[in-house]
Amino acid sequence: MHTARLPIIRHMTNTTPTHPAATPRVLIIGCGFGGLEAAKALRGKPVAITLIDRTNHHLFQPLLYQVATAGLSAPAIAAPIRNLFRKQPNLTTLLGNVVSIDAQAKQVHLDDDTALPYDHLIVAAGATHSYFGHDEWAQHAPGLKTLHDAFDIRRRILMAFEAAEKEPDPAKRKAWLTFSIIGAGPTGVEMAGTLAEIARHTLPGEFRNIDPAGAQVLLIEGGPRVLQAMPESLSQRALEQLNRLGVEVRLNSQVTHIDADGLTVKSVVSPDKDCSSSYQINSKCVVWAAGVAASPLGAHIARATACTTDRAGRVKVQPDLSIPGYPSIQVIGDLAAATSHRPGQAPTSVPGVSPAAKQMGQHAANNLLRQIKGQTTLPFVYKDYGNLATIGRNAAVVDLAAPPLGQLRFSGYFAWLFWLFAHVYFLIGFRNRFVVLLDWASAYWSFARYARVVVGDEAGSKKLP
Amino acid sequence: MHTARLPIIRHMTNTTPTHPAATPRVLIIGCGFGGLEAAKALRGKPVAITLIDRTNHHLFQPLLYQVATAGLSAPAIAAPIRNLFRKQPNLTTLLGNVVSIDAQAKQVHLDDDTALPYDHLIVAAGATHSYFGHDEWAQHAPGLKTLHDAFDIRRRILMAFEAAEKEPDPAKRKAWLTFSIIGAGPTGVEMAGTLAEIARHTLPGEFRNIDPAGAQVLLIEGGPRVLQAMPESLSQRALEQLNRLGVEVRLNSQVTHIDADGLTVKSVVSPDKDCSSSYQINSKCVVWAAGVAASPLGAHIARATACTTDRAGRVKVQPDLSIPGYPSIQVIGDLAAATSHRPGQAPTSVPGVSPAAKQMGQHAANNLLRQIKGQTTLPFVYKDYGNLATIGRNAAVVDLAAPPLGQLRFSGYFAWLFWLFAHVYFLIGFRNRFVVLLDWASAYWSFARYARVVVGDEAGSKKLP
């Protein structure tokens, strides 16, 4: 290793004598679905991997909304990264925050001023929420990407009911009991359905001054239908199931303002009308599930390599997931604007979903090994197995690719069971699978949600959100 | 109810018509073991109870050290108060922070300026840590009383190993790998034993630059033995078990200074020696398990009623747990300096343990009902069933009162099993019991600790503790 100037790496060479000097150094940034899969695919290969993440855990993001809605505890969906890789001796875990990439010197810089050299770099830094230029909305309408976000939203939801219980003014009480979810993608739909279930089934009987079942759950969507990645028939099924659960869905409704008291919505049903269709919703608990933007690392990479990014800040990668002119840098997952190249077909863009991130992780690892062997890299081909989304109790929609049969589409109870077992299957660790199943079973039969714990000094209405 | 000036109570009368105007209003401050038990004992009785707590959950504090050491998730030992009392219609839960008590007007004031009138008041506000006048130590050596504390300590422990992994300087690395627990009461002993287990059994294999098993776990105690509430023979057993687990116990050692780099300890073995026996321990992770002080509400009550408090700030109560001259106010649990009055025996002081708090809660509820019926109150009698403490894997000490046999004392594996089932038995809720057993079983066989999740933006050594 050529590491003379780098204390952290020099230190590592002292204790990892298993990698001879010629072992290629692989740096993976981010341990989401993409980074995790790339690291696992390199197990037992002749590379020295450093896996950097800002947190100490891999997060199973598809179930994060359940932590936010008090159905699961954080450890049930978060696995310590070190523990996941304890039996992979060619991998070093590093808790760190990457602030820049020097593509010429082949180094990555952390915020504690250490520099990490690499021979191959896989960037899987993911995405964060985007407020479409209105960052001031973030304080009033948190998004859901990290465990920290989930705890924040859990606190806001539970504290809104507490504040309503204390509030004598009926108008103010109603504002505390109006929950607005912005964006009807999978996360927004799941949040809205679960919130309605909490209000109607979990909390009644526990309050003395309010009726939680009277809470209003609004799902506000700018487009003409919910779950736009789904076929139209399933969007319609999802809408019906949302209505049945008590969610009030407002389609073609754009949010133009958010503050501590609520939001302003512009109805876009008739584009030729004037602005008189704007109206105000008094709502003290607002959740942002609308926009997604790539990690700021995308812009860093673009500056460092003169590559381009798309509107969402995602790095436009080559067919083999590398950056034009920099074959040693691959970008995968939600940070990549990637295309799928099925032989004989026109390239298609790859969606920002976890199966795509996992497939890109495997592909990047494979291409990296091909480069080491002196072979040419292969273009990425995305295998789309389908799409599923849950809405709430007994309610989900499934759109599966079943090649001999074509598309398999179903909704309702069996779709919900399918969603449930698919998610448990993909959870990491036997214990977590077991505990999640147990929690779901107990929640299903009792309607209780056990993780209703709010931590900190939240008492006193002054400190309420 | 005479509530004209109190919006919150007026509001409550609107929606709780089940209590006629003459129903006595009972206010219970705090939902720890004492407050919870008092509230439960008043179920179905002709009183209108308001139960105030600063958090939304009852915490099973005996297992809090397991949350701090990543063995359990927070919801496993915290039950939402509202949910516990959903089937007790004579009880209203209020999330609030009591700042003062007006014993003349029979009102309690919250920090949001609401006033709550009462006919009977039970104060069960508990205790917090005391740094013996050195509050500046708190930032370097957190105590363990709330879930917030537990998360803070969990973060410090896990981040110390992360910082050590990154640190090239051997002396600094050793300071990160030196863990100091101050105070060898039950919490200190449990923390030290579990930390040693984590370092020796959970983490090895996960790091590449450090050997976690080389971490030093120090248990520093001012007195001459560990677990001073236990008989001397069991203290000796506990000490042996701690040593076997790899904990370095320093008895007769007083902490005289704590800062970000470590602590100064004064050996008090020979009281006639000069101060030259002081020495410095470089330790980046320090946990405070030494001093306990009553909630500041104790001082408020003393001011409001001219009663006295003891050295720890606990309110000196009458034999019936009421305050001299104020029969409508009872103080219970860790906030009370109470005495036990077994007929024919001299009064003994009641220890600050959870069974005592529970018994006081039941007793206060009973005396309150007697007052309502015009009967005289009864003096409190503490039934001591014994004492148990765990040390770590297969290690515990038990001192049981088994009246026909006298005292039953045992230690080691069977004491540990006894401790384990006793704690599971007293946990609230079937689900929690089951999940805790499951977590313990999986931790026992695999040595893994699943709740190793640290939340927030912890990456980057600048932000390390």
Interface residues (C-beta under 8 A of the other chain):
Chain A: P7 I8 R10 H11 M12 N14 T15 T16 D53 R54 T55 N56 H57 S73 A74 P75 A76 A78 P80 R82 N83 F85 R86 K87 T92 T93 L94 L95 G96 N97 L110 D111 D112 T114 T146 L147 H148 F151 L158 M159 E162 E165 K166 P168 L203 G205 E206 F207 R208 N209 G429 R431 N432 F434 V435 L438 D439 S442 A448 Y450 A451 R452 V453 V454 V455 G456 D457 E458 A459 G460 S461 K462
Chain B: P7 I8 R10 H11 M12 N14 T15 T16 D53 R54 T55 N56 H57 S73 A74 P75 A76 A78 P80 R82 N83 F85 R86 K87 T92 T93 L94 L95 G96 N97 L110 D111 D112 T114 T146 L147 H148 F151 L158 M159 E162 E165 K166 P168 L203 G205 E206 F207 R208 N209 G429 R431 N432 F434 V435 L438 D439 S442 A448 Y450 A451 R452 V453 V454 V455 G456 D457 E458 A459 G460 S461 K462
